[in-house]
Every structure is written in structure tokens, then in C-alpha cells.
């Protein structure tokens, strides 16, 4: 099993895609988030940084989608997808 890694550039592209799908401007998102400037949103869209957990939650509410959808969208899984962790109990 490989350790999952987020791709900030792909996540930024996903945020931009969701923004456009909802017919929002960068300024609309910045205002919704309570930011004084729209620079954070531009940084997310370029992949220079990722939103914090609380900002991801707010984006998920705004876009009416899951945080997972914002972070990874519909990207194809690797050839070796992550399997749920299973614990096997041995008889005592």
C-alpha cells in the first residue's frame, strides 16, 4: 500500500473547475471566506498552496460537494488502489 499524496496543482485546477461550474468569480469565493484579499484563492487555483481544513470545509459547503471531491475529484486511482485496513483477530 502506498502513502496517499495530494497534488496541489490538480487540487487547484479542481477548485477552479468547481468555481466556474457554480458561476462564481474568485472575488465571490474570497468574500464568502471572509478574506480581505482574493490572493489566497488564486494561490489555491495555481497550486501554490492548499486550503486549510476549515477552508476546505467551507468550500465543500459553498460548492455543495465533499472535501474528497475537492481534493481529488474524479482522478483515476493508481493501479494499486488503497485497500481498507483490516485487523484479523486470532482466537485466544
Secondary structure as GFF3:
##gff-version 3
##sequence-region A 1 92
A	DSSP	alpha_helix	8	21	.	.	.	ID=ss1
A	DSSP	alpha_helix	26	33	.	.	.	ID=ss2
A	DSSP	alpha_helix	39	46	.	.	.	ID=ss3
A	DSSP	alpha_helix	53	63	.	.	.	ID=ss4
A	DSSP	alpha_helix	67	72	.	.	.	ID=ss5
###
